[in-house]
């Protein structure tokens, strides 16, 4: 099921997400909803908080358009180590539509997590996967990619999205 996205300046995006106690069918259903929402947007990564679920889970699919889908589910992900090198990517965010900025992050990360079956795994990531994991794990900690750019640019983006929020009808369903 495609879920509505939480957009800036919604304060939910600044909440700290809680660890999942267990991996069960409800968690797998949430992962499937997140993937469907991400594909529909379209995007390459989505944290549960971005659909209003303050849980430590994220999904990523870095497959190109002409490649078969390659969904990955990360439950309770934790960065265990960061590389000493630096990479710069132009990042965007489904919760901050149509805004992109260059962000500098460590070029590699080691992330420990549970997969959709509840099996503990570790991934050594570099390139786009490393950037995407750091971006989505930031979401779980209430951090947005705009927090990594200058205060001046960040303030301009926040003002723009506050104005847009006043102009649009509420996006979340009551209930």
C-alpha positions in Angstrom: 0.0 0.0 0.0 1.4 3.4 -0.9 1.5 5.6 2.1 1.5 9.5 2.2 4.9 11.0 2.7 5.7 13.3 5.6 7.0 16.6 4.2 9.2 19.3 5.6 8.4 21.3 7.9 6.5 18.5 9.7 8.1 18.1 13.2 7.7 14.3 12.9 10.8 14.3 10.7 12.8 15.5 13.7 11.7 12.6 16.0 14.0 9.9 17.1 12.9 6.6 15.8 12.6 3.6 18.2 14.2 0.2 17.6 11.9 -2.6 16.5 11.5 -5.3 19.2 11.0 -8.2 16.7 10.8 -8.9 13.0 7.3 -10.3 12.2 4.7 -10.2 9.5 3.6 -6.7 10.5 7.2 -5.4 10.1 7.5 -7.2 6.7 4.2 -5.6 5.6 5.5 -2.2 6.7 8.7 -2.9 4.7 6.6 -3.8 1.6 4.5 -0.6 2.0 7.7 1.5 2.3 9.2 -0.1 -0.8 5.9 0.5 -2.7 5.8 4.1 -1.5 9.5 4.6 -2.4 9.0 3.2 -6.0 5.9 5.3 -6.5 7.6 8.6 -5.4 10.1 7.6 -7.1 13.2 7.4 -4.9 16.1 5.2 -4.0 15.7 5.2 -0.2 13.1 5.7 2.4 13.1 5.7 6.2 10.0 4.6 8.2 9.7 8.1 9.8 9.1 9.5 6.3 5.7 7.8 6.3 5.0 8.7 9.9 6.3 5.5 11.5 9.0 6.4 14.1 10.6 3.0 13.8 14.3 2.2 13.1 13.8 0.7 9.6 14.7 1.8 6.1 14.5 0.5 2.6 16.9 1.1 -0.3 16.9 0.1 -4.0 19.8 1.4 -6.1 18.9 -0.6 -9.3 18.9 1.6 -12.4 15.7 1.9 -14.4 16.8 -0.8 -17.0 17.8 -3.3 -14.2 15.6 -5.6 -12.2 14.5 -4.2 -8.8 17.0 -5.0 -6.0 15.1 -4.0 -2.7 17.0 -4.0 0.5 15.5 -3.8 4.0 17.5 -2.6 7.0 15.9 -3.0 10.4 17.6 -1.4 13.4 20.6 -0.3 11.3 23.7 0.9 13.2 26.8 2.5 11.7 29.7 0.5 13.3 32.5 2.3 11.4 33.0 5.2 9.0 35.8 5.5 6.5 38.5 8.2 6.6 37.9 9.3 3.0 35.2 11.8 1.9 32.7 11.6 -0.9 30.4 14.3 -2.2 27.0 13.5 -3.7 24.2 15.7 -4.8 21.4 14.5 -2.4 17.7 14.9 -2.5 14.9 13.7 -0.2 11.4 12.5 -0.8 10.4 14.6 2.3 11.9 17.7 0.7 10.7 17.4 -2.9 12.6 19.0 -5.8 15.5 20.3 -3.6 19.0 19.0 -4.1 22.3 20.0 -2.6 25.9 18.6 -2.5 26.5 16.9 0.8 29.9 15.7 2.1 30.0 12.4 4.0 32.4 9.6 4.8 33.1 7.5 1.7 32.6 4.1 3.4 30.5 2.8 6.2 30.1 -0.5 8.0 26.5 -1.0 9.0 25.1 -3.8 11.2 21.3 -4.5 10.8 18.6 -7.1 10.7 17.2 -8.2 7.4 13.5 -8.8 6.7 13.9 -12.3 8.2 15.4 -11.0 11.4 18.9 -12.3 10.6 21.7 -10.1 11.8 23.9 -8.9 9.0 26.8 -6.4 8.3 27.3 -4.6 5.1 30.5 -2.8 4.1 29.3 0.0 1.9 30.9 2.5 -0.4 29.8 4.8 -3.2 26.1 5.5 -3.5 25.1 2.8 -1.1 27.3 4.3 1.7 25.8 7.8 1.0 22.2 6.4 0.9 22.6 4.4 4.2 24.0 7.5 6.0 21.2 9.7 4.6 18.5 7.2 5.7 20.1 6.5 9.1 20.2 10.2 9.7 16.4 10.2 9.2 16.1 7.7 12.0 18.0 10.1 14.3 15.8 13.1 13.3 18.5 14.6 11.0 17.8 15.8 7.5 20.3 16.1 4.6 19.8 19.9 4.8 21.5 19.8 8.2 24.7 19.1 6.3 24.6 22.3 4.2 25.2 25.9 5.2 22.8 27.5 7.7 22.0 30.2 5.2 20.9 27.6 2.5 19.1 25.5 5.1 17.1 28.5 6.5 16.1 29.4 2.9 14.8 25.8 2.3 13.0 25.6 5.6 11.3 29.0 4.9 10.2 27.9 1.4 8.7 24.6 2.7 6.9 26.4 5.6 5.3 28.7 3.0 4.4 25.7 0.8 2.9 23.9 3.8 0.6 26.9 4.5 -0.6 26.8 0.9 -1.3 23.1 0.6 -4.1 21.1 2.2 -3.1 18.7 5.0 -1.4 15.6 3.5 -1.9 13.2 6.3 -5.1 11.2 6.7 -6.9 11.7 10.0 -7.2 8.6 12.2 
